[in-house]
């Protein structure tokens, strides 16, 4: 009898661990809803940028922070996961590119936050590329 109870307990714990590992490893598929520039842009540039980004998708690998699609970190730098996200915290990834690391002579900063803690299937995100901000929602896939 005790062996059966111990086995049931072990199976339950194992299934819970597998479920939480699978959830923690779920990647994101995101859609851009808005784009904001800190600087002045002409109406033509705004429209071109909106046509390029709004409604477009990108994905995020939750274990590495790598992005693919319309938005992504610089291919010259490696993203660093600051927080893998939970029911209490956002998923957060940062990266930077110093002068001479990529193409051109400028520097760039990148920061992605996905509100993993939101109870909805859709999680709000914000992605910062130097002085441009992209907003939208992500879902696990």
Residue frames relative to the residue before (quaternion, step in Angstrom):
aa qw qx qy qz dx dy dz
X 1.0000 0.0000 0.0000 0.0000 0.00 0.00 0.00
X 0.6753 0.4846 -0.2933 0.4724 3.57 0.91 -0.92
X 0.6208 0.5440 -0.3384 0.4518 3.58 1.07 -0.73
X 0.6478 0.5166 -0.3150 0.4629 3.58 0.98 -0.82
X 0.6572 0.4991 -0.3064 0.4745 3.60 0.96 -0.85
X 0.6490 0.5084 -0.3135 0.4712 3.58 0.98 -0.82
X 0.6494 0.5120 -0.3144 0.4661 3.58 0.98 -0.81
X 0.6418 0.5146 -0.3206 0.4696 3.60 0.97 -0.85
X 0.6459 0.5182 -0.3147 0.4639 3.56 0.95 -0.89
X 0.6603 0.5120 -0.2994 0.4607 3.58 0.90 -0.93
X 0.6520 0.4989 -0.3115 0.4785 3.60 0.95 -0.84
X 0.6474 0.5227 -0.3184 0.4541 3.61 0.94 -0.84
X 0.6665 0.4946 -0.2980 0.4715 3.56 0.90 -0.92
X 0.6480 0.5238 -0.3133 0.4556 3.58 0.96 -0.86
X 0.6647 0.4971 -0.3017 0.4691 3.59 0.91 -0.88
X 0.6332 0.5202 -0.3277 0.4702 3.60 1.01 -0.75
X 0.6644 0.5002 -0.3036 0.4649 3.58 0.94 -0.87
X 0.6460 0.5074 -0.3224 0.4704 3.57 0.95 -0.83
X 0.6567 0.5148 -0.3089 0.4565 3.59 0.95 -0.84
X 0.6906 0.4605 -0.2945 0.4736 3.60 0.91 -0.82
X 0.6182 0.5209 -0.3502 0.4731 3.61 1.06 -0.61
X 0.6519 0.5052 -0.3191 0.4668 3.59 0.92 -0.86
X 0.6517 0.5036 -0.3189 0.4690 3.60 0.96 -0.81
X 0.6746 0.5032 -0.2993 0.4497 3.59 0.89 -0.92
X 0.7081 0.4517 -0.2661 0.4730 3.57 1.11 -0.60
X 0.4296 0.7146 -0.4625 0.3015 3.62 1.27 -0.11
X 0.3359 -0.7358 0.5567 0.1894 3.53 -0.84 1.02
X 0.4200 -0.6989 0.5241 0.2461 3.55 -1.32 0.20
X 0.1284 -0.7051 0.6878 0.1147 3.52 -1.29 0.62
X 0.0762 -0.8399 0.5363 -0.0342 3.56 -0.59 1.19
X 0.1922 -0.7567 0.6158 0.1062 3.54 -1.24 0.59
X 0.3821 -0.7228 0.5359 0.2104 3.56 -0.89 1.01
X 0.1643 -0.8024 0.5701 0.0650 3.58 -0.82 1.05
X 0.8075 0.0348 0.0134 0.5888 3.59 1.06 -0.73
X 0.1338 -0.7496 0.6435 0.0781 3.51 -1.34 0.48
X 0.0394 -0.7983 0.6006 -0.0193 3.56 -0.85 0.99
X 0.1688 -0.7679 0.6112 0.0910 3.55 -0.96 0.92
X 0.4583 -0.6808 0.4987 0.2790 3.56 -0.99 0.81
X 0.7098 0.4366 -0.2437 0.4961 3.56 1.16 -0.57
X 0.6292 -0.5177 0.4238 0.3955 3.51 -1.37 0.06
X 0.0142 -0.7718 0.6357 -0.0009 3.56 -1.01 0.87
X 0.4963 -0.6348 0.4938 0.3270 3.56 -1.06 0.70
X 0.6563 -0.5033 0.3842 0.4104 3.57 -1.24 0.38
X 0.6422 0.5289 -0.3225 0.4514 3.59 0.99 -0.82
X 0.6587 0.4904 -0.3055 0.4820 3.59 0.95 -0.85
X 0.6313 0.5303 -0.3371 0.4545 3.61 0.94 -0.83
X 0.6765 0.4902 -0.2976 0.4621 3.59 0.86 -0.94
X 0.6410 0.5181 -0.3246 0.4641 3.57 0.96 -0.83
X 0.6714 0.4935 -0.2940 0.4683 3.59 0.91 -0.92
X 0.6430 0.5107 -0.3266 0.4681 3.59 0.96 -0.80
X 0.6498 0.5066 -0.3173 0.4696 3.60 0.96 -0.82
X 0.6606 0.5164 -0.2996 0.4551 3.56 1.07 -0.73
X 0.8315 0.3002 -0.1048 0.4555 3.60 0.81 -1.01
X 0.6684 0.5344 -0.3320 0.3968 3.62 0.82 -0.89
X 0.8105 0.2205 -0.2063 0.5019 3.53 -0.87 1.07
X 0.5779 0.5886 -0.3702 0.4272 3.59 1.28 -0.11
X 0.3919 -0.7449 0.5080 0.1827 3.56 -1.23 0.60
X 0.0056 0.7356 -0.6751 -0.0555 3.47 -1.42 0.32
X 0.2916 -0.7408 0.5752 0.1878 3.55 -1.25 0.35
X 0.1837 -0.7557 0.6199 0.1046 3.52 -1.30 0.48
X 0.3066 -0.7122 0.6015 0.1920 3.57 -0.88 0.99
X 0.3868 -0.7698 0.4595 0.2160 3.55 -0.50 1.16
X 0.6819 0.4927 -0.3040 0.4470 3.61 1.02 -0.61
X 0.7841 0.3132 -0.1665 0.5093 3.61 1.09 -0.61
X 0.4101 -0.7085 0.4726 0.3263 3.58 1.17 -0.57
X 0.4592 0.6876 -0.4528 0.3338 3.60 1.25 -0.02
X 0.2013 -0.7746 0.5939 0.0815 3.53 -1.06 0.88
X 0.0413 -0.7697 0.6364 0.0281 3.54 -1.22 0.63
X 0.6135 0.5316 -0.4093 0.4166 3.54 -1.07 0.72
X 0.8257 -0.2408 0.1663 0.4823 3.56 -1.21 -0.53
X 0.7679 0.2099 -0.1431 0.5880 3.63 1.08 -0.60
X 0.1675 0.7779 -0.5948 0.1145 3.54 -1.08 0.75
X 0.5679 -0.5474 0.4829 0.3803 3.51 -1.34 0.28
X 0.6582 -0.4677 0.3893 0.4432 3.55 -1.26 0.23
X 0.4450 -0.6919 0.4975 0.2753 3.58 -0.98 0.79
X 0.6177 0.5619 -0.3377 0.4344 3.58 1.27 -0.15
X 0.7529 0.3237 -0.1926 0.5396 3.59 1.23 -0.26
X 0.4186 -0.6930 0.5315 0.2492 3.54 -1.24 0.48
X 0.4018 -0.7149 0.5076 0.2643 3.62 -0.78 0.96
X 0.2348 -0.7565 0.5978 0.1233 3.53 -1.19 0.66
X 0.3086 -0.7461 0.5615 0.1809 3.58 -0.67 1.11
X 0.2462 -0.7780 0.5676 0.1093 3.55 -0.72 1.14
X 0.7761 -0.0219 0.0466 0.6285 3.59 1.09 -0.79
X 0.3574 -0.7626 0.4996 0.2031 3.59 -0.74 1.01
X 0.5254 -0.6617 0.3946 0.3610 3.59 1.26 0.05
X 0.0716 0.7722 -0.6261 0.0813 3.52 -1.18 0.67
X 0.7139 -0.4056 0.3167 0.4749 3.56 -1.25 -0.24
X 0.7300 0.4068 -0.2256 0.5008 3.58 1.27 -0.26
X 0.7989 0.2581 -0.1040 0.5332 3.61 1.19 -0.44
X 0.5227 -0.6127 0.5011 0.3166 3.52 -1.33 0.44
X 0.4718 -0.5855 0.5720 0.3278 3.50 -1.37 0.41
X 0.0060 0.8247 -0.5627 0.0567 3.61 -0.70 1.07
X 0.0023 0.7765 -0.6281 0.0505 3.53 -0.96 1.02
X 0.0570 -0.7905 0.6091 0.0307 3.57 -1.04 0.79
X 0.0294 0.7622 -0.6467 -0.0004 3.51 -1.33 0.35
X 0.0660 -0.7812 0.6174 0.0648 3.54 -1.20 0.38
X 0.1643 -0.7551 0.6253 0.1085 3.51 -1.27 0.46
X 0.2462 -0.7793 0.5644 0.1161 3.53 -0.66 1.15
X 0.6711 -0.4710 0.3772 0.4307 3.53 -1.27 0.37
X 0.7880 0.2992 -0.2350 0.4840 3.55 -0.91 0.91
X 0.6112 0.5602 -0.3654 0.4232 3.64 1.18 -0.23
X 0.7910 0.2212 -0.1130 0.5592 3.58 1.10 -0.57
X 0.7066 -0.3725 0.3311 0.5022 3.49 -1.12 -0.68
X 0.7536 0.3194 -0.2530 0.5158 3.57 -0.78 0.92
X 0.5067 -0.6777 0.4557 0.2764 3.53 -1.27 0.07
X 0.5571 0.6387 -0.3814 0.3692 3.60 1.26 0.02
X 0.4050 -0.6666 0.5608 0.2779 3.52 -1.37 0.06
X 0.0992 -0.7850 0.6093 0.0526 3.56 -1.21 0.50
X 0.1554 -0.7414 0.6404 0.1269 3.52 -1.26 0.55
X 0.1276 -0.7733 0.6199 0.0394 3.54 -1.15 0.76
X 0.0843 0.7805 -0.6166 0.0594 3.58 -0.99 0.81
X 0.0692 -0.7833 0.6178 0.0054 3.55 -0.87 1.03
X 0.0003 0.7674 -0.6409 0.0175 3.54 -0.96 0.96
X 0.0409 -0.7676 0.6397 0.0025 3.56 -0.88 1.01
X 0.3901 -0.7558 0.4836 0.2066 3.57 -0.67 1.14
X 0.1599 -0.8328 0.5281 0.0439 3.54 0.38 1.32
X 0.6466 0.5663 -0.3143 0.4029 3.58 1.04 -0.76
X 0.5171 0.6421 -0.4336 0.3637 3.63 1.15 -0.34
X 0.4754 -0.7106 0.4519 0.2546 3.56 -0.91 0.95
X 0.5775 0.6004 -0.3642 0.4164 3.57 1.21 -0.44
X 0.5955 -0.5409 0.4470 0.3911 3.58 -1.27 0.35
X 0.6953 0.4042 -0.2492 0.5395 3.56 1.15 -0.67
X 0.1490 -0.7829 0.6031 0.0346 3.53 -0.83 1.11
X 0.4134 -0.7082 0.5120 0.2558 3.59 -0.74 1.02
X 0.0796 -0.7844 0.6121 0.0609 3.57 -1.12 0.67
X 0.1035 -0.7223 0.6744 0.1128 3.49 -1.41 0.33
X 0.0580 -0.7808 0.6221 0.0034 3.57 -0.94 0.95
X 0.1441 -0.7950 0.5884 0.0315 3.54 -0.71 1.15
X 0.0110 -0.7459 0.6659 -0.0107 3.54 -0.96 1.00
X 0.7940 -0.2272 0.0726 0.5592 3.55 -0.10 1.37
X 0.8148 -0.2237 0.1532 0.5125 3.65 -0.30 -1.14
X 0.5908 0.5266 -0.3778 0.4804 3.59 1.21 0.48
X 0.1481 -0.7905 0.5923 0.0485 3.58 -0.95 0.95
X 0.1250 -0.7635 0.6315 0.0520 3.53 -0.98 0.96
X 0.0929 -0.7937 0.6009 0.0149 3.56 -0.98 0.93
X 0.2625 0.7586 -0.5724 0.1673 3.55 -1.16 0.58
X 0.5029 -0.6333 0.4874 0.3293 3.53 -1.20 -0.56
X 0.2016 -0.7557 0.6145 0.1027 3.53 -1.30 0.56
X 0.1314 -0.7475 0.6440 0.0959 3.51 -1.32 0.49
X 0.5077 -0.6100 0.5014 0.3446 3.55 -1.21 0.49
X 0.0322 0.7779 -0.6275 -0.0140 3.54 -1.18 0.57
